[in-house]
Each structure stands twice: as C-alpha cells, then as structure tokens.
Amino acid sequence: MKVMLRKNDAGDLVVYVAKKDLEEIVVKETDGAEGKILTLANGWELEFRDMPDENSLPLTVEARRLA
C-alpha cells in the first residue's frame, strides 16, 4: 500500500494512509528480515523495504501491513 511519511511539529514521525484516511504517529521502529518495521499508535505494523532518509520527508513510499 502507498503511505506518506512526514515529521509533525513535535518532531515525531507520522504515517498517513490515504485509502484508510488514517494518520498515526510511529511509536516504535525495529529492523525486520526484509526492512524496517514501524509500529503505529493504533497497533498497526508496517514494513518498509526501502526506508527513506528522514531529511527527504515528506515522501510517499510503498509499505506492507504485517498486523
């Protein structure tokens, strides 16, 4: 699924999923077998194969939902 990554005013990483009209703060970052796994405040886990540099945000990237 396509998601947008950005930083909010407080400096937190935020994920926006347009198809679900969902915007959540990232509460945990871990390394997975195939890339970076971000855990959102609502409990979703999204896997990113190519995690962009935080200096290039906001950016739309491809993610896979794990949970």
Backbone as a chain_set.jsonl record, in Angstrom:
{"seq": "MKVMLRKNDAGDLVVYVAKKDLEEIVVKETDGAEGKILTLANGWELEFRDMPDENSLPLTVEARRLA", "coords": {"N": [[0.838, -1.174, 0.0], [0.394, 2.308, -0.568], [1.878, 4.827, 1.345], [2.269, 7.902, 3.151], [5.053, 9.441, 4.548], [6.01, 11.662, 7.1], [7.246, 14.381, 9.166], [5.905, 15.635, 12.195], [4.993, 18.743, 13.915], [6.089, 18.415, 16.433], [8.241, 16.855, 15.942], [7.918, 14.157, 15.659], [7.723, 11.078, 13.816], [5.297, 10.568, 11.357], [2.753, 8.598, 9.897], [0.712, 8.492, 7.066], [-2.109, 7.006, 5.707], [-3.744, 7.044, 2.848], [-5.894, 5.608, 1.612], [-7.249, 4.555, 3.774], [-7.789, 6.795, 5.182], [-6.188, 7.458, 7.4], [-4.12, 8.632, 9.93], [-1.334, 8.318, 11.824], [0.952, 8.358, 14.598], [4.293, 7.17, 14.715], [5.295, 4.786, 16.998], [7.226, 2.935, 17.526], [10.239, 1.639, 16.18], [11.693, -0.991, 14.424], [14.099, -3.395, 13.201], [13.436, -5.544, 10.579], [13.266, -8.751, 8.843], [13.18, -8.173, 6.129], [13.418, -5.449, 5.971], [12.743, -2.2, 7.439], [10.564, -2.033, 10.239], [7.752, -0.346, 11.24], [5.856, 0.512, 14.024], [2.665, 1.643, 14.614], [0.669, 4.057, 16.479], [-1.907, 3.041, 16.696], [-1.546, 0.343, 16.715], [-1.003, -0.974, 14.336], [1.4, -2.617, 12.251], [3.815, -1.78, 9.973], [5.787, -2.669, 7.207], [8.723, -1.591, 5.645], [10.623, -1.79, 2.811], [12.521, -0.137, 1.597], [13.523, 2.248, 3.411], [13.235, 5.693, 3.552], [15.587, 8.454, 3.849], [15.371, 10.563, 6.67], [15.693, 13.257, 6.203], [14.654, 13.732, 3.726], [11.925, 13.87, 3.872], [8.591, 15.296, 3.525], [7.408, 12.202, 2.063], [6.139, 9.85, -0.283], [5.801, 6.402, -0.046], [6.119, 2.818, -0.604], [4.559, 0.354, 1.383], [4.106, -2.555, 3.469], [1.516, -4.092, 5.192], [1.752, -5.716, 8.264], [0.511, -6.399, 10.71]], "CA": [[0.0, 0.0, 0.0], [1.125, 3.572, -0.587], [1.739, 5.639, 2.554], [3.095, 9.096, 3.181], [5.814, 9.642, 5.782], [6.373, 13.054, 7.345], [7.502, 14.754, 10.561], [4.958, 16.638, 12.679], [5.617, 19.899, 14.553], [6.826, 17.961, 17.616], [9.394, 16.091, 15.5], [7.597, 12.731, 15.594], [7.455, 10.514, 12.503], [3.868, 10.332, 11.186], [2.393, 7.836, 8.704], [-0.644, 8.751, 6.585], [-2.594, 6.024, 4.737], [-4.848, 7.749, 2.19], [-7.043, 4.73, 1.363], [-7.949, 4.343, 5.045], [-7.886, 8.104, 5.818], [-5.595, 7.175, 8.705], [-2.866, 9.305, 10.229], [-0.901, 7.866, 13.143], [2.35, 8.577, 14.987], [5.11, 5.965, 14.873], [5.683, 4.638, 18.398], [8.344, 2.003, 17.651], [10.929, 1.265, 14.946], [12.541, -2.167, 14.583], [14.62, -3.959, 11.961], [12.854, -6.834, 10.25], [14.025, -9.589, 7.921], [13.219, -7.576, 4.789], [13.482, -3.989, 6.03], [12.384, -1.517, 8.684], [9.179, -2.214, 10.663], [7.252, 0.755, 12.055], [4.627, 0.24, 14.772], [1.887, 2.874, 14.759], [-0.027, 4.223, 17.756], [-3.126, 2.23, 16.717], [-1.169, -1.064, 16.771], [-0.599, -1.486, 13.027], [2.819, -2.749, 11.953], [4.063, -1.612, 8.549], [7.157, -2.99, 6.824], [9.248, -0.783, 4.554], [11.857, -2.364, 2.26], [13.455, 0.968, 1.369], [13.183, 3.352, 4.296], [13.929, 6.9, 3.087], [16.296, 9.29, 4.8], [14.421, 11.478, 7.306], [15.876, 14.603, 5.669], [13.929, 13.851, 2.463], [10.484, 13.826, 4.132], [7.592, 14.238, 3.345], [7.648, 11.336, 0.917], [5.219, 8.723, -0.433], [6.563, 5.162, -0.258], [5.363, 1.566, -0.564], [4.673, -0.367, 2.657], [3.305, -3.776, 3.584], [0.954, -4.214, 6.537], [2.009, -7.005, 8.896], [-0.513, -6.666, 11.74]], "C": [[0.884, 1.24, 0.0], [0.828, 4.338, 0.698], [2.637, 6.863, 2.439], [3.761, 9.199, 4.549], [6.155, 11.116, 5.893], [6.705, 13.228, 8.812], [6.445, 15.771, 10.977], [5.72, 17.763, 13.386], [6.453, 19.52, 15.774], [8.057, 17.14, 17.246], [9.164, 14.595, 15.436], [7.37, 12.307, 14.147], [5.98, 10.142, 12.428], [3.65, 9.594, 9.873], [0.951, 8.17, 8.356], [-0.975, 7.729, 5.512], [-3.851, 6.604, 4.112], [-6.081, 6.868, 2.009], [-7.868, 4.467, 2.611], [-8.239, 5.66, 5.761], [-7.384, 8.023, 7.266], [-4.275, 7.916, 8.832], [-2.489, 8.967, 11.663], [0.582, 8.158, 13.346], [3.048, 7.229, 15.123], [5.589, 5.907, 16.322], [6.888, 3.721, 18.58], [8.912, 1.709, 16.266], [11.825, 0.07, 15.238], [13.036, -2.607, 13.206], [14.01, -5.331, 11.762], [13.735, -7.583, 9.278], [14.191, -8.926, 6.558], [13.268, -6.059, 4.81], [13.111, -3.461, 7.394], [10.898, -1.743, 8.976], [8.82, -1.058, 11.591], [5.956, 0.326, 12.716], [3.934, 1.566, 15.013], [1.153, 2.889, 16.089], [-1.294, 3.372, 17.836], [-2.834, 0.727, 16.718], [-0.763, -1.663, 15.441], [0.917, -1.598, 12.958], [2.98, -2.694, 10.44], [5.531, -1.889, 8.265], [7.546, -2.191, 5.586], [10.554, -1.407, 4.08], [12.916, -1.29, 2.098], [13.024, 2.16, 2.198], [13.955, 4.601, 3.856], [14.657, 7.613, 4.224], [15.317, 10.314, 5.367], [14.564, 12.912, 6.815], [15.09, 14.826, 4.386], [12.409, 13.824, 2.648], [9.852, 15.189, 3.892], [7.812, 13.49, 2.04], [6.616, 10.216, 0.905], [6.027, 7.491, -0.796], [5.61, 3.961, -0.202], [5.626, 0.853, 0.76], [3.8, -1.614, 2.601], [2.826, -3.892, 5.021], [1.178, -5.627, 7.064], [0.923, -7.366, 9.893], [-1.384, -5.461, 11.937]], "O": [[2.002, 1.211, 0.516], [-0.329, 4.48, 1.092], [3.636, 6.854, 1.72], [3.104, 9.06, 5.581], [6.542, 11.75, 4.91], [6.472, 12.326, 9.617], [6.118, 16.673, 10.206], [6.95, 17.739, 13.448], [7.411, 20.215, 16.115], [8.836, 16.764, 18.121], [10.1, 13.835, 15.187], [6.878, 13.095, 13.34], [5.462, 9.478, 13.326], [4.274, 9.912, 8.861], [0.071, 8.14, 9.216], [-0.243, 7.582, 4.533], [-4.902, 6.656, 4.751], [-7.201, 7.328, 2.229], [-9.063, 4.186, 2.516], [-8.861, 5.66, 6.823], [-8.05, 8.453, 8.207], [-3.419, 7.838, 7.951], [-3.222, 9.283, 12.6], [1.36, 8.2, 12.393], [2.453, 6.261, 15.595], [6.208, 6.848, 16.819], [7.509, 3.712, 19.643], [8.166, 1.55, 15.299], [12.62, 0.098, 16.177], [12.464, -2.239, 12.181], [14.056, -6.178, 12.654], [14.818, -7.119, 8.924], [15.221, -9.093, 5.905], [13.167, -5.434, 3.755], [13.159, -4.186, 8.388], [10.067, -1.657, 8.072], [9.491, -0.818, 12.594], [5.052, -0.171, 12.044], [4.53, 2.502, 15.548], [1.029, 1.858, 16.749], [-1.719, 3.015, 18.935], [-3.764, -0.08, 16.72], [-0.222, -2.768, 15.413], [1.635, -0.779, 13.532], [2.357, -3.468, 9.713], [6.413, -1.413, 8.98], [6.798, -2.124, 4.611], [11.495, -1.539, 4.863], [14.082, -1.509, 2.426], [12.242, 2.992, 1.737], [15.184, 4.578, 3.791], [14.371, 7.394, 5.401], [14.515, 10.877, 4.621], [13.645, 13.711, 6.991], [14.873, 15.97, 3.986], [11.679, 13.761, 1.659], [10.549, 16.191, 4.05], [8.317, 14.035, 1.058], [6.256, 9.69, 1.958], [6.833, 7.514, -1.726], [4.452, 4.085, 0.196], [6.77, 0.756, 1.205], [2.878, -1.71, 1.792], [3.619, -3.804, 5.957], [0.842, -6.61, 6.402], [0.461, -8.507, 9.925], [-2.3, -5.49, 12.759]]}, "num_chains": 1, "name": "protein.A"}
